[in-house]
Amino acid sequence: ISKYLAQPFYFLRDSAFTGDFPSNVFTAQDFLVKELGIESVDGAALLTTSSLENILGAVGPLTIPEYGETVNESNVYLKTQLYAEKKSFAGSTQKKDFIDALFTQLILKLSEPKSALAAGVEIEKSLNEKQSALYSSDTAVQTLLDQWYWSGRQLPYTCLDAAGATGQCILDYTYPLEANLGVNKANAFITRT
């Protein structure tokens, strides 16, 4: 961060450097203590823009009155970026404020049973597709999340031979991971092959 972005400090926004969500949560918790004095967190959720788009596709558009905006699965990413970048300045909370307003409306929408059920189906799909992850400080809940592979935990490898017994192997895989450094999240516009 200091070498390539000329940033003198490491911020909460930069706390997701690993492919292991619980590890990232622990790093984020450290920032919450240092930056905001928040000593404990009951849990954390990670939602990619794809999972948010799927949820909005299921529950329908949301009107965000304080911004005079209607957000749906087709425009949620661009609207969020608009309010993150437009007239932004150091110390600005406009992205956080827009996301807070968006999630307030989403929570209100989820108070409708039909919307809650539709969103639940999409949330489960996102968890299964690894587009979302959950963390709980309650060890019993976290154990269940790990068992369902919904915690975003990077699993240790086990090599099995043809009979299913533990054996020796050569790991031959690539695990691409982007640590989206900086404020503008520009890699959303990169074409990957």
N, C-alpha and C positions, 0 to 999 in steps of 0.2 A: 504494500500500500504506500509506504513512504517513498520507495524507489520509483515506481511506475506512475503513481497518481499524485505524487508530491503532497500527500496528505500527512500532516504531522501526528494525527491521532487515529486510533482504531475505534469505531463506533458500533453500536448495537446493530445497525443495518448491515455491518460487515461480519456478523457472527456466524454465518453458515458456511464454514469452510470445508466441512467433511460430508461424506455421503451417508453419515449416520445421524439421523434426526435427534435421538436422545442426547448425543454428544453436543449437537448444536444448541439444544435447549439448555444444557448446563452452562454453555458459554454465554448464551443470552441472559440466563439468570444472574450470572456474575455482573453483566452490564446493568441489569435492572437494579441490583443492589447499589452499584457504584454511581449510576446516573440518576436514579429516581428514589433510592432508599427503599425499594420494595424487597423485603426479606424472603418471602416465600411465594411460590407459584403452585397452584393446585394442578395445573395442566397446561398443555399447549396444543395447538392445531396448526398444521401446515396445509394450505390450499393453494394449488397452482392456479394460474388464470384459466387453464382448461377445466379444472373442476368447478370453479366459480361460474364459468360459462355454461357448463352442464346443469348446474343447480338453477341458474336463471332461466335456462331453456325449459326446465320442468315446472318452475313456479310462476313464470311469466315476468313481464317487465316490472321494475320498481320505479316509483316516482320519488325523487329526492327534492322535497319542496324548498329547502334552504338554498339549493343550487339551481332550481328551475329546470331540472334535468329528468329525463326518463332513461333508465339504464336497462339494457337487455343483454342477452347472450352475444349479440353481434357487436355491441359497442362498449361493453364494460371495460375492456383493456384500454381502448383509446380514450375513453372518458377519464379513467383513472390516471393515465399518463398526462392528459391535458391539465388536470388539476395538480399534478405533481410538478410539471415543468413550467406552465404559464405563469409569468411574473414571479418565478421562484427566487428566493434569496437565502443567504446563509441564516440558519435558524428558523426558517419557515416551517410551519406545521400544516400547510395546505393539503399535502397528500394525505397525511394522517387524518386531518379533519374530514376530507372527502370520503375516505375509507370508513371512518367512524359513522358518518351519515348514511353511507351505503349499507353497512351492516346493521345499523339501527332499523332501517326499513326492511331489510331481509328478515331480521328477527320478528318484526311485527307481522310480516307476511307468513312466517312459519307458525304463527299462533292460529292460523286457519288449518284445521285438520287435513284437508285435501292437499294443501301446499306442503305441509309437514311430511306427509306420506310420499309425495312426489320427490321432495328434496332428499328424503331418507334413501330412496332408491338410488339417486344420483350420488349421494355421499358414499354409500356402500360400493358403488361401481368405481368411484374415484379412489377409495381406499384399496380396493382389489387391483386396480390398474397402477397403483403407486403414484397417483396424481395428488394424493393427500396422505397425511400421516397424523397420528395422535400420540400424545404423551400424557401420562398421569403420574403425579407424585405418590399416589396410592399404589403400593407394590402389588396388591391383588389385581387391581384394574390393569396395571402395566403388564403383568404376566399374561392376562387375557389378550391385550393388544398385541403382545409379542407372539402369542400362540396363533392369532389370526393373521399375522404378518402385516398388521396395520400400524406398527410403531415406526416404520421407516428406519428400522435398525439394520445396520450392515451385518449380515450373518457370517459367522466363521464357516470356512469350507470344511467338508469332510470328503475324503476320497474313498470310494467303495469299489471293490473288485466285482467281477461278474457274478459272484455268489452273494453279493451284498455285504460282505465283511469289510471292515475298515482296512484300507490298503494304502500303498504309496501312489502318488500321482504327480504329474507335472501340471501346474496351473497354467492354462493357456486361454486367457480372456482379456478383454479390454473393458475398463469401467470408466467411461467418459464422465467427467464431473465439472460443471462450470460453477466457479465461485464468482458470482456476478458482482464484481467490485465496482465501487463508485456509486454515484447518485442516480445517473440517468438510465441505467438498465438497458443500454443500447444493444445488447446481444439479442434482444427480441427481434431485431430486424436483420439478423445474419441468416443467410441461407446455408444450411448444413447438408452435406452428402455423406 
